[in-house]
Amino acid sequence: MADGLVISIDAMGGDHAPDIVIDGVEIAARRHPSARFVLHGPKPRLESLLATRPMARDACTIEHTDLVVAMDAKPS
């Protein structure tokens, strides 16, 4: 089912991010080994978390950004 599936993820979004996000990617990568993930966030921090989660590390690419959209920012 996950053949060719690529999921783009804001790794810094949500409570307890990015740790909990990377934990979720590790679980998904174990269940769906052919799935791939693109993580968006600060590359050094994401790389250090991925270093301890081998399945996630192998399934991910990182798109570095240090920009943040505040929760109270207007969409316009």
mmCIF file of the N, C-alpha and C atoms, coordinates in Angstrom:
data_MODEL
# 
_entry.id   MODEL 
# 
loop_
_atom_site.group_PDB 
_atom_site.id 
_atom_site.type_symbol 
_atom_site.label_atom_id 
_atom_site.label_alt_id 
_atom_site.label_comp_id 
_atom_site.label_asym_id 
_atom_site.label_entity_id 
_atom_site.label_seq_id 
_atom_site.pdbx_PDB_ins_code 
_atom_site.Cartn_x 
_atom_site.Cartn_y 
_atom_site.Cartn_z 
_atom_site.occupancy 
_atom_site.B_iso_or_equiv 
_atom_site.pdbx_formal_charge 
_atom_site.auth_seq_id 
_atom_site.auth_comp_id 
_atom_site.auth_asym_id 
_atom_site.auth_atom_id 
_atom_site.pdbx_PDB_model_num 
ATOM 1   N N  . MET A 1 1  ? 0.809  -1.193 0.000  1.00 0.00 ? 1  MET A N  1 
ATOM 2   C CA . MET A 1 1  ? 0.000  0.000  0.000  1.00 0.00 ? 1  MET A CA 1 
ATOM 3   C C  . MET A 1 1  ? 0.858  1.264  0.000  1.00 0.00 ? 1  MET A C  1 
ATOM 4   N N  . ALA A 1 2  ? 2.025  1.245  0.612  1.00 0.00 ? 2  ALA A N  1 
ATOM 5   C CA . ALA A 1 2  ? 2.848  2.443  0.718  1.00 0.00 ? 2  ALA A CA 1 
ATOM 6   C C  . ALA A 1 2  ? 3.860  2.581  -0.416 1.00 0.00 ? 2  ALA A C  1 
ATOM 7   N N  . ASP A 1 3  ? 3.818  1.683  -1.401 1.00 0.00 ? 3  ASP A N  1 
ATOM 8   C CA . ASP A 1 3  ? 4.772  1.772  -2.506 1.00 0.00 ? 3  ASP A CA 1 
ATOM 9   C C  . ASP A 1 3  ? 4.666  3.125  -3.193 1.00 0.00 ? 3  ASP A C  1 
ATOM 10  N N  . GLY A 1 4  ? 5.786  3.828  -3.254 1.00 0.00 ? 4  GLY A N  1 
ATOM 11  C CA . GLY A 1 4  ? 5.830  5.119  -3.902 1.00 0.00 ? 4  GLY A CA 1 
ATOM 12  C C  . GLY A 1 4  ? 5.244  6.258  -3.076 1.00 0.00 ? 4  GLY A C  1 
ATOM 13  N N  . LEU A 1 5  ? 4.802  5.967  -1.874 1.00 0.00 ? 5  LEU A N  1 
ATOM 14  C CA . LEU A 1 5  ? 4.194  6.986  -1.024 1.00 0.00 ? 5  LEU A CA 1 
ATOM 15  C C  . LEU A 1 5  ? 5.277  7.889  -0.442 1.00 0.00 ? 5  LEU A C  1 
ATOM 16  N N  . VAL A 1 6  ? 5.090  9.209  -0.601 1.00 0.00 ? 6  VAL A N  1 
ATOM 17  C CA . VAL A 1 6  ? 5.983  10.204 -0.005 1.00 0.00 ? 6  VAL A CA 1 
ATOM 18  C C  . VAL A 1 6  ? 5.118  11.145 0.822  1.00 0.00 ? 6  VAL A C  1 
ATOM 19  N N  . ILE A 1 7  ? 5.461  11.294 2.087  1.00 0.00 ? 7  ILE A N  1 
ATOM 20  C CA . ILE A 1 7  ? 4.703  12.153 2.995  1.00 0.00 ? 7  ILE A CA 1 
ATOM 21  C C  . ILE A 1 7  ? 5.590  13.317 3.422  1.00 0.00 ? 7  ILE A C  1 
ATOM 22  N N  . SER A 1 8  ? 5.088  14.526 3.253  1.00 0.00 ? 8  SER A N  1 
ATOM 23  C CA . SER A 1 8  ? 5.797  15.738 3.644  1.00 0.00 ? 8  SER A CA 1 
ATOM 24  C C  . SER A 1 8  ? 5.286  16.164 5.013  1.00 0.00 ? 8  SER A C  1 
ATOM 25  N N  . ILE A 1 9  ? 6.202  16.379 5.962  1.00 0.00 ? 9  ILE A N  1 
ATOM 26  C CA . ILE A 1 9  ? 5.820  16.615 7.350  1.00 0.00 ? 9  ILE A CA 1 
ATOM 27  C C  . ILE A 1 9  ? 6.494  17.861 7.914  1.00 0.00 ? 9  ILE A C  1 
ATOM 28  N N  . ASP A 1 10 ? 5.681  18.722 8.541  1.00 0.00 ? 10 ASP A N  1 
ATOM 29  C CA . ASP A 1 10 ? 6.222  19.831 9.322  1.00 0.00 ? 10 ASP A CA 1 
ATOM 30  C C  . ASP A 1 10 ? 6.707  19.217 10.627 1.00 0.00 ? 10 ASP A C  1 
ATOM 31  N N  . ALA A 1 11 ? 7.993  18.969 10.731 1.00 0.00 ? 11 ALA A N  1 
ATOM 32  C CA . ALA A 1 11 ? 8.546  18.267 11.887 1.00 0.00 ? 11 ALA A CA 1 
ATOM 33  C C  . ALA A 1 11 ? 8.488  19.102 13.158 1.00 0.00 ? 11 ALA A C  1 
ATOM 34  N N  . MET A 1 12 ? 8.248  20.388 13.030 1.00 0.00 ? 12 MET A N  1 
ATOM 35  C CA . MET A 1 12 ? 8.232  21.265 14.198 1.00 0.00 ? 12 MET A CA 1 
ATOM 36  C C  . MET A 1 12 ? 6.816  21.597 14.644 1.00 0.00 ? 12 MET A C  1 
ATOM 37  N N  . GLY A 1 13 ? 5.824  21.045 13.977 1.00 0.00 ? 13 GLY A N  1 
ATOM 38  C CA . GLY A 1 13 ? 4.438  21.354 14.298 1.00 0.00 ? 13 GLY A CA 1 
ATOM 39  C C  . GLY A 1 13 ? 3.881  20.469 15.399 1.00 0.00 ? 13 GLY A C  1 
ATOM 40  N N  . GLY A 1 14 ? 3.048  21.024 16.236 1.00 0.00 ? 14 GLY A N  1 
ATOM 41  C CA . GLY A 1 14 ? 2.367  20.250 17.263 1.00 0.00 ? 14 GLY A CA 1 
ATOM 42  C C  . GLY A 1 14 ? 3.086  20.258 18.599 1.00 0.00 ? 14 GLY A C  1 
ATOM 43  N N  . ASP A 1 15 ? 2.369  19.749 19.594 1.00 0.00 ? 15 ASP A N  1 
ATOM 44  C CA . ASP A 1 15 ? 2.943  19.643 20.933 1.00 0.00 ? 15 ASP A CA 1 
ATOM 45  C C  . ASP A 1 15 ? 4.040  18.584 20.944 1.00 0.00 ? 15 ASP A C  1 
ATOM 46  N N  . HIS A 1 16 ? 5.090  18.828 21.686 1.00 0.00 ? 16 HIS A N  1 
ATOM 47  C CA . HIS A 1 16 ? 6.206  17.895 21.883 1.00 0.00 ? 16 HIS A CA 1 
ATOM 48  C C  . HIS A 1 16 ? 7.015  17.636 20.610 1.00 0.00 ? 16 HIS A C  1 
ATOM 49  N N  . ALA A 1 17 ? 6.890  18.525 19.633 1.00 0.00 ? 17 ALA A N  1 
ATOM 50  C CA . ALA A 1 17 ? 7.681  18.385 18.407 1.00 0.00 ? 17 ALA A CA 1 
ATOM 51  C C  . ALA A 1 17 ? 9.097  18.876 18.671 1.00 0.00 ? 17 ALA A C  1 
ATOM 52  N N  . PRO A 1 18 ? 10.079 18.393 17.991 1.00 0.00 ? 18 PRO A N  1 
ATOM 53  C CA . PRO A 1 18 ? 10.008 17.408 16.923 1.00 0.00 ? 18 PRO A CA 1 
ATOM 54  C C  . PRO A 1 18 ? 10.147 15.963 17.404 1.00 0.00 ? 18 PRO A C  1 
ATOM 55  N N  . ASP A 1 19 ? 10.434 15.752 18.674 1.00 0.00 ? 19 ASP A N  1 
ATOM 56  C CA . ASP A 1 19 ? 10.677 14.390 19.163 1.00 0.00 ? 19 ASP A CA 1 
ATOM 57  C C  . ASP A 1 19 ? 9.531  13.431 18.836 1.00 0.00 ? 19 ASP A C  1 
ATOM 58  N N  . ILE A 1 20 ? 8.317  13.843 19.155 1.00 0.00 ? 20 ILE A N  1 
ATOM 59  C CA . ILE A 1 20 ? 7.169  12.968 18.949 1.00 0.00 ? 20 ILE A CA 1 
ATOM 60  C C  . ILE A 1 20 ? 6.909  12.731 17.460 1.00 0.00 ? 20 ILE A C  1 
ATOM 61  N N  . VAL A 1 21 ? 7.220  13.732 16.652 1.00 0.00 ? 21 VAL A N  1 
ATOM 62  C CA . VAL A 1 21 ? 7.048  13.583 15.201 1.00 0.00 ? 21 VAL A CA 1 
ATOM 63  C C  . VAL A 1 21 ? 8.015  12.531 14.674 1.00 0.00 ? 21 VAL A C  1 
ATOM 64  N N  . ILE A 1 22 ? 9.260  12.585 15.108 1.00 0.00 ? 22 ILE A N  1 
ATOM 65  C CA . ILE A 1 22 ? 10.262 11.616 14.661 1.00 0.00 ? 22 ILE A CA 1 
ATOM 66  C C  . ILE A 1 22 ? 9.923  10.221 15.176 1.00 0.00 ? 22 ILE A C  1 
ATOM 67  N N  . ASP A 1 23 ? 9.403  10.124 16.383 1.00 0.00 ? 23 ASP A N  1 
ATOM 68  C CA . ASP A 1 23 ? 8.949  8.829  16.891 1.00 0.00 ? 23 ASP A CA 1 
ATOM 69  C C  . ASP A 1 23 ? 7.862  8.251  15.989 1.00 0.00 ? 23 ASP A C  1 
ATOM 70  N N  . GLY A 1 24 ? 6.928  9.090  15.560 1.00 0.00 ? 24 GLY A N  1 
ATOM 71  C CA . GLY A 1 24 ? 5.864  8.652  14.663 1.00 0.00 ? 24 GLY A CA 1 
ATOM 72  C C  . GLY A 1 24 ? 6.384  8.209  13.312 1.00 0.00 ? 24 GLY A C  1 
ATOM 73  N N  . VAL A 1 25 ? 7.369  8.922  12.791 1.00 0.00 ? 25 VAL A N  1 
ATOM 74  C CA . VAL A 1 25 ? 7.967  8.532  11.521 1.00 0.00 ? 25 VAL A CA 1 
ATOM 75  C C  . VAL A 1 25 ? 8.673  7.183  11.657 1.00 0.00 ? 25 VAL A C  1 
ATOM 76  N N  . GLU A 1 26 ? 9.329  6.956  12.782 1.00 0.00 ? 26 GLU A N  1 
ATOM 77  C CA . GLU A 1 26 ? 9.989  5.661  13.014 1.00 0.00 ? 26 GLU A CA 1 
ATOM 78  C C  . GLU A 1 26 ? 8.960  4.526  13.006 1.00 0.00 ? 26 GLU A C  1 
ATOM 79  N N  . ILE A 1 27 ? 7.840  4.724  13.658 1.00 0.00 ? 27 ILE A N  1 
ATOM 80  C CA . ILE A 1 27 ? 6.786  3.699  13.672 1.00 0.00 ? 27 ILE A CA 1 
ATOM 81  C C  . ILE A 1 27 ? 6.257  3.459  12.257 1.00 0.00 ? 27 ILE A C  1 
ATOM 82  N N  . ALA A 1 28 ? 5.969  4.545  11.544 1.00 0.00 ? 28 ALA A N  1 
ATOM 83  C CA . ALA A 1 28 ? 5.456  4.417  10.177 1.00 0.00 ? 28 ALA A CA 1 
ATOM 84  C C  . ALA A 1 28 ? 6.467  3.740  9.262  1.00 0.00 ? 28 ALA A C  1 
ATOM 85  N N  . ALA A 1 29 ? 7.743  4.073  9.410  1.00 0.00 ? 29 ALA A N  1 
ATOM 86  C CA . ALA A 1 29 ? 8.784  3.473  8.570  1.00 0.00 ? 29 ALA A CA 1 
ATOM 87  C C  . ALA A 1 29 ? 8.911  1.974  8.833  1.00 0.00 ? 29 ALA A C  1 
ATOM 88  N N  . ARG A 1 30 ? 8.727  1.553  10.063 1.00 0.00 ? 30 ARG A N  1 
ATOM 89  C CA . ARG A 1 30 ? 8.771  0.122  10.383 1.00 0.00 ? 30 ARG A CA 1 
ATOM 90  C C  . ARG A 1 30 ? 7.574  -0.613 9.777  1.00 0.00 ? 30 ARG A C  1 
ATOM 91  N N  . ARG A 1 31 ? 6.415  0.007  9.833  1.00 0.00 ? 31 ARG A N  1 
ATOM 92  C CA . ARG A 1 31 ? 5.197  -0.627 9.316  1.00 0.00 ? 31 ARG A CA 1 
ATOM 93  C C  . ARG A 1 31 ? 5.117  -0.594 7.789  1.00 0.00 ? 31 ARG A C  1 
ATOM 94  N N  . HIS A 1 32 ? 5.709  0.440  7.196  1.00 0.00 ? 32 HIS A N  1 
ATOM 95  C CA . HIS A 1 32 ? 5.642  0.632  5.739  1.00 0.00 ? 32 HIS A CA 1 
ATOM 96  C C  . HIS A 1 32 ? 7.039  0.940  5.204  1.00 0.00 ? 32 HIS A C  1 
ATOM 97  N N  . PRO A 1 33 ? 7.889  -0.075 5.072  1.00 0.00 ? 33 PRO A N  1 
ATOM 98  C CA . PRO A 1 33 ? 9.292  0.150  4.711  1.00 0.00 ? 33 PRO A CA 1 
ATOM 99  C C  . PRO A 1 33 ? 9.515  0.852  3.369  1.00 0.00 ? 33 PRO A C  1 
ATOM 100 N N  . SER A 1 34 ? 8.548  0.818  2.481  1.00 0.00 ? 34 SER A N  1 
ATOM 101 C CA . SER A 1 34 ? 8.748  1.471  1.179  1.00 0.00 ? 34 SER A CA 1 
ATOM 102 C C  . SER A 1 34 ? 8.313  2.937  1.189  1.00 0.00 ? 34 SER A C  1 
ATOM 103 N N  . ALA A 1 35 ? 7.681  3.399  2.254  1.00 0.00 ? 35 ALA A N  1 
ATOM 104 C CA . ALA A 1 35 ? 7.261  4.802  2.340  1.00 0.00 ? 35 ALA A CA 1 
ATOM 105 C C  . ALA A 1 35 ? 8.481  5.699  2.564  1.00 0.00 ? 35 ALA A C  1 
ATOM 106 N N  . ARG A 1 36 ? 8.384  6.925  2.089  1.00 0.00 ? 36 ARG A N  1 
ATOM 107 C CA . ARG A 1 36 ? 9.442  7.915  2.265  1.00 0.00 ? 36 ARG A CA 1 
ATOM 108 C C  . ARG A 1 36 ? 8.835  9.164  2.885  1.00 0.00 ? 36 ARG A C  1 
ATOM 109 N N  . PHE A 1 37 ? 9.670  9.914  3.610  1.00 0.00 ? 37 PHE A N  1 
ATOM 110 C CA . PHE A 1 37 ? 9.201  11.083 4.341  1.00 0.00 ? 37 PHE A CA 1 
ATOM 111 C C  . PHE A 1 37 ? 10.131 12.262 4.071  1.00 0.00 ? 37 PHE A C  1 
ATOM 112 N N  . VAL A 1 38 ? 9.528  13.434 3.886  1.00 0.00 ? 38 VAL A N  1 
ATOM 113 C CA . VAL A 1 38 ? 10.285 14.675 3.760  1.00 0.00 ? 38 VAL A CA 1 
ATOM 114 C C  . VAL A 1 38 ? 9.964  15.487 5.006  1.00 0.00 ? 38 VAL A C  1 
ATOM 115 N N  . LEU A 1 39 ? 10.986 15.737 5.811  1.00 0.00 ? 39 LEU A N  1 
ATOM 116 C CA . LEU A 1 39 ? 10.815 16.487 7.049  1.00 0.00 ? 39 LEU A CA 1 
ATOM 117 C C  . LEU A 1 39 ? 11.230 17.936 6.833  1.00 0.00 ? 39 LEU A C  1 
ATOM 118 N N  . HIS A 1 40 ? 10.426 18.860 7.326  1.00 0.00 ? 40 HIS A N  1 
ATOM 119 C CA . HIS A 1 40 ? 10.712 20.287 7.205  1.00 0.00 ? 40 HIS A CA 1 
ATOM 120 C C  . HIS A 1 40 ? 10.990 20.833 8.597  1.00 0.00 ? 40 HIS A C  1 
ATOM 121 N N  . GLY A 1 41 ? 12.165 21.434 8.771  1.00 0.00 ? 41 GLY A N  1 
ATOM 122 C CA . GLY A 1 41 ? 12.550 21.989 10.060 1.00 0.00 ? 41 GLY A CA 1 
ATOM 123 C C  . GLY A 1 41 ? 14.046 22.223 10.106 1.00 0.00 ? 41 GLY A C  1 
ATOM 124 N N  . PRO A 1 42 ? 14.584 22.524 11.283 1.00 0.00 ? 42 PRO A N  1 
ATOM 125 C CA . PRO A 1 42 ? 16.023 22.793 11.414 1.00 0.00 ? 42 PRO A CA 1 
ATOM 126 C C  . PRO A 1 42 ? 16.840 21.504 11.253 1.00 0.00 ? 42 PRO A C  1 
ATOM 127 N N  . LYS A 1 43 ? 17.625 21.458 10.204 1.00 0.00 ? 43 LYS A N  1 
ATOM 128 C CA . LYS A 1 43 ? 18.361 20.244 9.851  1.00 0.00 ? 43 LYS A CA 1 
ATOM 129 C C  . LYS A 1 43 ? 19.230 19.693 10.985 1.00 0.00 ? 43 LYS A C  1 
ATOM 130 N N  . PRO A 1 44 ? 20.034 20.499 11.662 1.00 0.00 ? 44 PRO A N  1 
ATOM 131 C CA . PRO A 1 44 ? 20.887 19.930 12.728 1.00 0.00 ? 44 PRO A CA 1 
ATOM 132 C C  . PRO A 1 44 ? 20.079 19.218 13.817 1.00 0.00 ? 44 PRO A C  1 
ATOM 133 N N  . ARG A 1 45 ? 18.989 19.825 14.224 1.00 0.00 ? 45 ARG A N  1 
ATOM 134 C CA . ARG A 1 45 ? 18.178 19.212 15.286 1.00 0.00 ? 45 ARG A CA 1 
ATOM 135 C C  . ARG A 1 45 ? 17.527 17.916 14.797 1.00 0.00 ? 45 ARG A C  1 
ATOM 136 N N  . LEU A 1 46 ? 16.995 17.930 13.581 1.00 0.00 ? 46 LEU A N  1 
ATOM 137 C CA . LEU A 1 46 ? 16.348 16.726 13.049 1.00 0.00 ? 46 LEU A CA 1 
ATOM 138 C C  . LEU A 1 46 ? 17.364 15.613 12.820 1.00 0.00 ? 46 LEU A C  1 
ATOM 139 N N  . GLU A 1 47 ? 18.542 15.955 12.336 1.00 0.00 ? 47 GLU A N  1 
ATOM 140 C CA . GLU A 1 47 ? 19.579 14.935 12.132 1.00 0.00 ? 47 GLU A CA 1 
ATOM 141 C C  . GLU A 1 47 ? 19.969 14.268 13.450 1.00 0.00 ? 47 GLU A C  1 
ATOM 142 N N  . SER A 1 48 ? 20.063 15.052 14.523 1.00 0.00 ? 48 SER A N  1 
ATOM 143 C CA . SER A 1 48 ? 20.446 14.450 15.805 1.00 0.00 ? 48 SER A CA 1 
ATOM 144 C C  . SER A 1 48 ? 19.366 13.496 16.310 1.00 0.00 ? 48 SER A C  1 
ATOM 145 N N  . LEU A 1 49 ? 18.103 13.818 16.093 1.00 0.00 ? 49 LEU A N  1 
ATOM 146 C CA . LEU A 1 49 ? 17.023 12.913 16.493 1.00 0.00 ? 49 LEU A CA 1 
ATOM 147 C C  . LEU A 1 49 ? 16.982 11.666 15.612 1.00 0.00 ? 49 LEU A C  1 
ATOM 148 N N  . LEU A 1 50 ? 17.205 11.834 14.336 1.00 0.00 ? 50 LEU A N  1 
ATOM 149 C CA . LEU A 1 50 ? 17.183 10.693 13.414 1.00 0.00 ? 50 LEU A CA 1 
ATOM 150 C C  . LEU A 1 50 ? 18.350 9.739  13.654 1.00 0.00 ? 50 LEU A C  1 
ATOM 151 N N  . ALA A 1 51 ? 19.421 10.239 14.229 1.00 0.00 ? 51 ALA A N  1 
ATOM 152 C CA . ALA A 1 51 ? 20.602 9.399  14.473 1.00 0.00 ? 51 ALA A CA 1 
ATOM 153 C C  . ALA A 1 51 ? 20.284 8.220  15.389 1.00 0.00 ? 51 ALA A C  1 
ATOM 154 N N  . THR A 1 52 ? 19.275 8.353  16.230 1.00 0.00 ? 52 THR A N  1 
ATOM 155 C CA . THR A 1 52 ? 18.921 7.273  17.162 1.00 0.00 ? 52 THR A CA 1 
ATOM 156 C C  . THR A 1 52 ? 17.720 6.453  16.689 1.00 0.00 ? 52 THR A C  1 
ATOM 157 N N  . ARG A 1 53 ? 17.227 6.765  15.497 1.00 0.00 ? 53 ARG A N  1 
ATOM 158 C CA . ARG A 1 53 ? 16.065 6.048  14.952 1.00 0.00 ? 53 ARG A CA 1 
ATOM 159 C C  . ARG A 1 53 ? 16.390 5.611  13.526 1.00 0.00 ? 53 ARG A C  1 
ATOM 160 N N  . PRO A 1 54 ? 17.023 4.455  13.375 1.00 0.00 ? 54 PRO A N  1 
ATOM 161 C CA . PRO A 1 54 ? 17.582 4.046  12.083 1.00 0.00 ? 54 PRO A CA 1 
ATOM 162 C C  . PRO A 1 54 ? 16.566 3.866  10.958 1.00 0.00 ? 54 PRO A C  1 
ATOM 163 N N  . MET A 1 55 ? 15.404 3.352  11.234 1.00 0.00 ? 55 MET A N  1 
ATOM 164 C CA . MET A 1 55 ? 14.413 3.177  10.167 1.00 0.00 ? 55 MET A CA 1 
ATOM 165 C C  . MET A 1 55 ? 13.939 4.530  9.654  1.00 0.00 ? 55 MET A C  1 
ATOM 166 N N  . ALA A 1 56 ? 13.680 5.450  10.549 1.00 0.00 ? 56 ALA A N  1 
ATOM 167 C CA . ALA A 1 56 ? 13.260 6.791  10.154 1.00 0.00 ? 56 ALA A CA 1 
ATOM 168 C C  . ALA A 1 56 ? 14.381 7.494  9.395  1.00 0.00 ? 56 ALA A C  1 
ATOM 169 N N  . ARG A 1 57 ? 15.599 7.381  9.893  1.00 0.00 ? 57 ARG A N  1 
ATOM 170 C CA . ARG A 1 57 ? 16.745 8.035  9.247  1.00 0.00 ? 57 ARG A CA 1 
ATOM 171 C C  . ARG A 1 57 ? 16.869 7.603  7.792  1.00 0.00 ? 57 ARG A C  1 
ATOM 172 N N  . ASP A 1 58 ? 16.735 6.314  7.543  1.00 0.00 ? 58 ASP A N  1 
ATOM 173 C CA . ASP A 1 58 ? 16.892 5.795  6.190  1.00 0.00 ? 58 ASP A CA 1 
ATOM 174 C C  . ASP A 1 58 ? 15.731 6.162  5.273  1.00 0.00 ? 58 ASP A C  1 
ATOM 175 N N  . ALA A 1 59 ? 14.582 6.470  5.850  1.00 0.00 ? 59 ALA A N  1 
ATOM 176 C CA . ALA A 1 59 ? 13.391 6.762  5.050  1.00 0.00 ? 59 ALA A CA 1 
ATOM 177 C C  . ALA A 1 59 ? 13.168 8.258  4.834  1.00 0.00 ? 59 ALA A C  1 
ATOM 178 N N  . CYS A 1 60 ? 13.997 9.105  5.459  1.00 0.00 ? 60 CYS A N  1 
ATOM 179 C CA . CYS A 1 60 ? 13.748 10.545 5.454  1.00 0.00 ? 60 CYS A CA 1 
ATOM 180 C C  . CYS A 1 60 ? 14.768 11.341 4.667  1.00 0.00 ? 60 CYS A C  1 
ATOM 181 N N  . THR A 1 61 ? 14.278 12.446 4.138  1.00 0.00 ? 61 THR A N  1 
ATOM 182 C CA . THR A 1 61 ? 15.144 13.531 3.687  1.00 0.00 ? 61 THR A CA 1 
ATOM 183 C C  . THR A 1 61 ? 14.689 14.760 4.473  1.00 0.00 ? 61 THR A C  1 
ATOM 184 N N  . ILE A 1 62 ? 15.593 15.693 4.646  1.00 0.00 ? 62 ILE A N  1 
ATOM 185 C CA . ILE A 1 62 ? 15.294 16.894 5.432  1.00 0.00 ? 62 ILE A CA 1 
ATOM 186 C C  . ILE A 1 62 ? 15.380 18.113 4.535  1.00 0.00 ? 62 ILE A C  1 
ATOM 187 N N  . GLU A 1 63 ? 14.347 18.936 4.599  1.00 0.00 ? 63 GLU A N  1 
ATOM 188 C CA . GLU A 1 63 ? 14.355 20.242 3.955  1.00 0.00 ? 63 GLU A CA 1 
ATOM 189 C C  . GLU A 1 63 ? 14.548 21.261 5.068  1.00 0.00 ? 63 GLU A C  1 
ATOM 190 N N  . HIS A 1 64 ? 15.749 21.837 5.126  1.00 0.00 ? 64 HIS A N  1 
ATOM 191 C CA . HIS A 1 64 ? 16.077 22.755 6.217  1.00 0.00 ? 64 HIS A CA 1 
ATOM 192 C C  . HIS A 1 64 ? 15.274 24.045 6.124  1.00 0.00 ? 64 HIS A C  1 
ATOM 193 N N  . THR A 1 65 ? 14.774 24.465 7.255  1.00 0.00 ? 65 THR A N  1 
ATOM 194 C CA . THR A 1 65 ? 14.213 25.800 7.413  1.00 0.00 ? 65 THR A CA 1 
ATOM 195 C C  . THR A 1 65 ? 14.337 26.203 8.871  1.00 0.00 ? 65 THR A C  1 
ATOM 196 N N  . ASP A 1 66 ? 14.608 27.472 9.076  1.00 0.00 ? 66 ASP A N  1 
ATOM 197 C CA . ASP A 1 66 ? 14.611 27.989 10.439 1.00 0.00 ? 66 ASP A CA 1 
ATOM 198 C C  . ASP A 1 66 ? 13.516 29.042 10.591 1.00 0.00 ? 66 ASP A C  1 
ATOM 199 N N  . LEU A 1 67 ? 12.663 29.144 9.569  1.00 0.00 ? 67 LEU A N  1 
ATOM 200 C CA . LEU A 1 67 ? 11.538 30.070 9.617  1.00 0.00 ? 67 LEU A CA 1 
ATOM 201 C C  . LEU A 1 67 ? 10.369 29.426 10.352 1.00 0.00 ? 67 LEU A C  1 
ATOM 202 N N  . VAL A 1 68 ? 9.621  30.253 11.068 1.00 0.00 ? 68 VAL A N  1 
ATOM 203 C CA . VAL A 1 68 ? 8.481  29.769 11.841 1.00 0.00 ? 68 VAL A CA 1 
ATOM 204 C C  . VAL A 1 68 ? 7.285  30.671 11.567 1.00 0.00 ? 68 VAL A C  1 
ATOM 205 N N  . VAL A 1 69 ? 6.119  30.052 11.391 1.00 0.00 ? 69 VAL A N  1 
ATOM 206 C CA . VAL A 1 69 ? 4.873  30.802 11.276 1.00 0.00 ? 69 VAL A CA 1 
ATOM 207 C C  . VAL A 1 69 ? 4.210  30.744 12.647 1.00 0.00 ? 69 VAL A C  1 
ATOM 208 N N  . ALA A 1 70 ? 3.984  31.895 13.236 1.00 0.00 ? 70 ALA A N  1 
ATOM 209 C CA . ALA A 1 70 ? 3.389  31.949 14.576 1.00 0.00 ? 70 ALA A CA 1 
ATOM 210 C C  . ALA A 1 70 ? 1.944  31.455 14.541 1.00 0.00 ? 70 ALA A C  1 
ATOM 211 N N  . MET A 1 71 ? 1.512  30.868 15.666 1.00 0.00 ? 71 MET A N  1 
ATOM 212 C CA . MET A 1 71 ? 0.155  30.336 15.756 1.00 0.00 ? 71 MET A CA 1 
ATOM 213 C C  . MET A 1 71 ? -0.906 31.425 15.560 1.00 0.00 ? 71 MET A C  1 
ATOM 214 N N  . ASP A 1 72 ? -0.589 32.658 15.913 1.00 0.00 ? 72 ASP A N  1 
ATOM 215 C CA . ASP A 1 72 ? -1.572 33.737 15.790 1.00 0.00 ? 72 ASP A CA 1 
ATOM 216 C C  . ASP A 1 72 ? -1.427 34.531 14.490 1.00 0.00 ? 72 ASP A C  1 
ATOM 217 N N  . ALA A 1 73 ? -0.603 34.055 13.573 1.00 0.00 ? 73 ALA A N  1 
ATOM 218 C CA . ALA A 1 73 ? -0.406 34.760 12.291 1.00 0.00 ? 73 ALA A CA 1 
ATOM 219 C C  . ALA A 1 73 ? -1.668 34.639 11.438 1.00 0.00 ? 73 ALA A C  1 
ATOM 220 N N  . LYS A 1 74 ? -2.037 35.724 10.793 1.00 0.00 ? 74 LYS A N  1 
ATOM 221 C CA . LYS A 1 74 ? -3.195 35.719 9.906  1.00 0.00 ? 74 LYS A CA 1 
ATOM 222 C C  . LYS A 1 74 ? -2.805 35.073 8.581  1.00 0.00 ? 74 LYS A C  1 
ATOM 223 N N  . PRO A 1 75 ? -3.698 34.300 7.989  1.00 0.00 ? 75 PRO A N  1 
ATOM 224 C CA . PRO A 1 75 ? -3.374 33.629 6.718  1.00 0.00 ? 75 PRO A CA 1 
ATOM 225 C C  . PRO A 1 75 ? -3.054 34.601 5.584  1.00 0.00 ? 75 PRO A C  1 
ATOM 226 N N  . SER A 1 76 ? -3.577 35.807 5.655  1.00 0.00 ? 76 SER A N  1 
ATOM 227 C CA . SER A 1 76 ? -3.326 36.771 4.592  1.00 0.00 ? 76 SER A CA 1 
ATOM 228 C C  . SER A 1 76 ? -1.931 37.327 4.701  1.00 0.00 ? 76 SER A C  1 
# 
